[in-house]
Amino acid sequence: MTKQSKSVEITTGELFGDLWHAYDENLFEESVQLFEQRAKANDFDLNWLKGKFCLDAGCGGGRYSVALARHGAKAVVGADVSSSGLQNAKLQASRIPNIQFCGASVLELPFADQSYDLVWCAGVLHHTRAPAAGLSELVRVLKPGGRLFLLLYGKGGVRWPTMMKLRPLAEELGYDALDSAIEAAGLPANTRRTFLDDLFVPLINFYDQEEVAEMLGANGITNYVRWEQGKLDHEQSAPVQRGELVRLKSVFDHVNDSERAAPGAAIVSAAIDELDDAEASFASGSIDINERNWRVFGVGHHRVMCDKP
């Protein structure tokens, strides 16, 4: 790993790790429950996990590690570059004996080839400077016949282009100013994590379906399914997406320096208008459902479950 890549990873890990500490017991439990809800919505047999050796690569606060252990995994290893995140993960999993945590990068995993039956890597690779190398590492430590779950951000839609327009302004305003505005707006810890993550994480990559297929194919994986159901986040529906944008605008409305923050509020207002226009055009019949979905959601998160030959 290059010095530059290591710097990006460490900064990303520190950001994520610190944000998890604000979760209370109920919010953390809700985040764990999302695993089961999405798995069931996409017909993944949770009984398959029983007796399996699992790696949660880029485990953050440990929610997926806890979920995998609860559903019968024989052993779970959570790996992350963030010491702060690992501290929180260890606390959350303190009563679960079959989970261990270690400091490690997805770009240089300290595990032998073919060590795991399942590798879970959600929302990690797209924040690295070498996602292809990271994917190769994940596949390397996976047993033949094992399964790999990936979550990668998709191109298009309203939300991510809006976030990318806001990121330079957020950098100018500063983390503390946005964090204080989120508190002043009365937003919960999970929304705080999402917004501060998206606005301040050093690097974000986005992919279309062809690019995901090419990345997997380069590692010999051609058998995979997209988890299209159980979208329990901002992709759940257009009204939910709109509600998140309204909350995002409220952040910039609550920044102490209203004059400097006004362009951010304007950017989000334009995104809300764009979403409303797509909905109105669809309702009138001037665009079809595919065009409407592309304009509102884009490709959407790539949640893929893969089988290693």
C-alpha positions in Angstrom: 0.0 0.0 0.0 1.3 3.4 -0.9 1.8 6.2 1.6 -1.0 8.1 0.0 -3.4 5.2 0.1 -2.5 4.6 3.7 -3.3 8.2 4.6 -6.7 8.0 2.9 -7.5 4.8 4.7 -6.4 6.1 8.1 -8.4 9.3 7.7 -11.5 7.4 6.5 -11.2 4.9 9.4 -10.8 7.7 12.0 -13.9 9.5 10.6 -16.1 6.3 10.6 -14.8 5.1 14.0 -15.6 8.3 15.8 -19.1 8.5 14.3 -20.1 5.1 15.6 -19.6 6.1 19.2 -22.7 8.3 19.1 -25.0 5.3 18.6 -27.1 4.4 21.6 -28.1 0.8 22.3 -31.3 1.1 20.3 -29.8 2.7 17.2 -27.0 0.1 17.2 -29.6 -2.7 17.5 -31.6 -1.2 14.6 -28.4 -1.3 12.5 -27.8 -4.9 13.4 -31.4 -5.8 12.5 -31.0 -4.4 9.0 -28.8 -7.4 8.2 -31.5 -9.9 8.8 -34.2 -7.8 7.1 -32.2 -7.4 3.9 -31.1 -11.0 3.9 -34.7 -12.3 4.2 -36.0 -9.7 1.7 -33.5 -11.2 -0.9 -34.1 -14.8 0.0 -30.7 -15.4 1.5 -30.9 -18.5 3.8 -29.6 -17.4 7.1 -29.2 -21.0 8.2 -26.3 -21.2 5.7 -24.2 -19.1 8.2 -24.3 -21.8 10.8 -20.8 -23.2 11.5 -19.2 -20.9 9.0 -15.9 -18.9 9.4 -16.7 -15.3 8.5 -14.7 -12.1 7.9 -16.3 -8.7 8.3 -13.8 -6.7 6.3 -14.0 -3.0 7.2 -16.2 -3.8 10.2 -16.6 -0.2 11.5 -18.6 -0.3 14.7 -19.1 -4.0 14.4 -22.8 -4.3 13.5 -22.4 -6.9 10.8 -19.9 -8.9 12.9 -22.6 -9.1 15.6 -25.3 -10.0 13.1 -23.2 -12.8 11.6 -22.4 -14.2 15.0 -26.1 -14.1 16.1 -27.1 -16.2 13.1 -24.8 -19.1 13.9 -21.4 -18.3 12.4 -18.8 -20.5 14.2 -16.3 -17.7 14.3 -16.3 -14.1 13.1 -13.3 -11.8 12.6 -14.0 -8.1 12.3 -11.1 -6.2 10.7 -10.8 -2.4 10.4 -8.1 0.3 10.3 -9.9 2.5 12.9 -8.8 1.9 16.5 -11.7 4.1 17.6 -14.2 2.0 15.6 -12.7 -1.2 16.9 -13.0 0.0 20.4 -16.7 0.6 19.9 -17.1 -2.8 18.1 -15.4 -4.6 21.0 -17.8 -3.0 23.4 -20.9 -3.9 21.4 -19.7 -7.5 21.0 -18.3 -7.9 24.5 -20.9 -10.6 25.4 -20.4 -12.6 22.2 -17.5 -15.1 22.5 -17.1 -16.1 18.9 -16.2 -12.6 17.6 -12.6 -11.3 17.4 -11.4 -8.0 16.1 -8.1 -6.9 14.6 -6.6 -3.8 13.1 -6.1 -4.5 9.4 -6.7 -2.9 6.0 -8.8 -4.4 3.3 -5.9 -3.7 1.0 -3.5 -5.9 3.0 -5.4 -8.5 4.9 -3.2 -10.5 7.4 -4.9 -13.8 6.7 -3.9 -16.9 4.9 -5.4 -17.8 1.5 -8.8 -19.5 1.6 -9.4 -18.8 5.3 -13.1 -17.9 5.3 -16.5 -19.3 4.1 -18.0 -15.8 3.9 -16.3 -12.4 3.4 -18.6 -9.5 4.1 -17.5 -6.1 2.9 -20.2 -3.4 3.0 -19.4 0.2 2.0 -15.6 -0.1 2.2 -13.9 -0.6 -1.2 -15.3 2.5 -2.8 -13.5 4.6 -0.1 -10.0 3.3 -1.0 -7.5 4.3 -3.7 -7.1 0.7 -4.8 -10.6 -0.9 -4.9 -9.5 -3.5 -7.4 -6.5 -4.6 -5.2 -8.9 -4.7 -2.2 -11.3 -6.9 -4.1 -8.5 -9.3 -5.0 -7.5 -9.5 -1.3 -11.1 -10.3 -0.3 -11.3 -13.1 -2.9 -7.8 -14.4 -1.9 -8.9 -15.1 1.7 -12.2 -16.7 0.6 -12.5 -20.4 0.3 -13.5 -22.0 -3.0 -17.2 -22.3 -2.9 -17.4 -19.5 -0.3 -19.4 -16.4 -0.6 -18.5 -12.7 -0.9 -20.9 -9.9 -0.1 -20.1 -6.4 -1.5 -21.8 -3.1 -1.1 -20.5 -0.5 -3.6 -22.0 2.9 -4.4 -23.8 3.3 -7.7 -23.8 6.1 -10.2 -26.6 8.6 -11.0 -29.7 9.7 -9.2 -30.3 12.8 -7.1 -28.6 12.1 -3.9 -24.9 11.4 -4.7 -24.5 14.2 -7.3 -25.9 16.6 -4.7 -23.4 15.3 -2.1 -20.5 15.7 -4.4 -21.5 19.3 -5.1 -21.8 20.0 -1.3 -18.4 18.4 -0.3 -16.2 21.4 -1.3 -18.5 23.7 0.6 -18.6 21.4 3.6 -14.8 21.3 3.6 -14.7 25.1 3.6 -17.3 25.4 6.4 -15.5 22.7 8.4 -16.5 19.5 10.2 -17.3 21.1 13.5 -19.6 23.7 11.9 -21.6 21.0 10.1 -21.6 18.7 13.2 -23.0 21.6 15.3 -25.6 22.3 12.6 -26.8 18.7 12.7 -27.2 18.9 16.4 -29.1 22.2 16.1 -31.3 20.7 13.5 -32.2 17.9 16.0 -31.2 15.0 13.7 -30.5 11.6 15.2 -27.1 9.9 15.5 -27.6 7.6 12.5 -28.4 10.6 10.2 -25.4 12.4 11.7 -23.2 9.5 10.8 -24.6 9.3 7.2 -24.2 13.0 6.5 -20.8 13.6 8.0 -19.5 10.4 6.4 -20.7 11.4 2.9 -19.6 15.1 3.3 -16.1 14.5 4.7 -14.9 11.0 3.8 -11.7 11.6 1.8 -12.6 9.5 -1.3 -15.7 8.1 -2.9 -15.9 5.9 -6.0 -19.1 5.2 -7.9 -19.8 2.3 -10.3 -22.3 1.2 -12.9 -23.4 -2.4 -13.3 -20.9 -3.1 -16.1 -18.0 -1.9 -14.0 -19.0 -4.1 -11.0 -19.2 -7.1 -13.4 -15.8 -6.3 -14.8 -14.2 -6.0 -11.3 -15.7 -9.4 -10.2 -14.8 -11.0 -13.5 -11.2 -10.0 -13.2 -11.2 -12.1 -10.0 -12.9 -15.1 -11.6 -16.3 -14.4 -10.2 -19.2 -14.6 -12.7 -21.9 -16.1 -10.5 -23.5 -13.4 -8.4 -26.9 -11.9 -7.6 -27.8 -8.3 -6.9 -29.9 -7.8 -3.7 -32.6 -5.6 -5.2 -35.0 -5.9 -2.3 -34.9 -4.6 1.3 -33.8 -1.1 0.4 -34.3 0.3 3.9 -32.3 3.5 3.4 -32.7 6.6 1.2 -33.4 4.3 -1.8 -36.5 2.8 -0.2 -38.9 5.2 -2.1 -39.0 8.7 -3.6 -40.7 10.2 -0.5 -38.0 8.7 1.7 -35.3 10.1 -0.6 -37.0 13.5 -0.5 -37.3 13.4 3.3 -33.5 12.9 3.5 -32.9 15.8 1.2 -35.1 18.0 3.4 -33.1 16.9 6.5 -29.9 17.7 4.6 -31.1 21.2 3.7 -32.0 21.7 7.4 -28.3 21.1 8.2 -27.2 24.0 6.0 -30.1 26.1 7.3 -28.7 25.7 10.8 -25.1 26.6 10.2 -24.1 29.6 12.3 -22.6 31.4 9.4 -25.8 31.5 7.3 -24.3 33.6 4.5 -21.5 31.1 3.8 -23.9 28.1 4.2 -26.6 29.6 1.9 -25.1 28.1 -1.3 -25.4 24.6 0.3 -29.1 25.1 1.1 -29.6 26.3 -2.5 -27.9 23.2 -3.9 -30.1 20.9 -1.8 -33.2 22.9 -2.7 -32.4 22.4 -6.4 -32.0 18.7 -5.8 -35.5 18.6 -4.1 -36.9 20.4 -7.1 -35.2 17.9 -9.4 -36.7 15.0 -7.6 -40.2 16.6 -7.5 -39.9 17.3 -11.3 -39.1 13.6 -11.9 -42.1 12.5 -9.8 -44.4 14.9 -11.6 -43.2 13.9 -15.0 -43.7 10.2 -14.2 -47.2 10.9 -12.8 -48.1 12.8 -16.0 -46.8 9.9 -18.1 -44.2 12.0 -19.9 -41.4 9.6 -18.6 -41.6 5.9 -17.9 -40.7 4.2 -14.6 -37.1 3.4 -15.8 -36.4 7.1 -16.5 -38.0 8.1 -13.2 -35.9 5.6 -11.2 -32.7 6.7 -13.0 -33.4 10.3 -12.3 -34.3 9.7 -8.6 -32.1 6.8 -7.6 -29.6 6.2 -10.4 -28.1 2.7 -10.4 -28.6 2.5 -6.6 -26.3 0.8 -4.2 -24.7 -2.4 -5.6 -25.4 -5.1 -3.0 -24.1 -8.3 -4.6 -23.7 -11.8 -3.2 -21.1 -13.7 -5.1 -19.9 -17.3 -5.2 -16.2 -18.0 -5.5 -15.6 -20.9 -8.0 
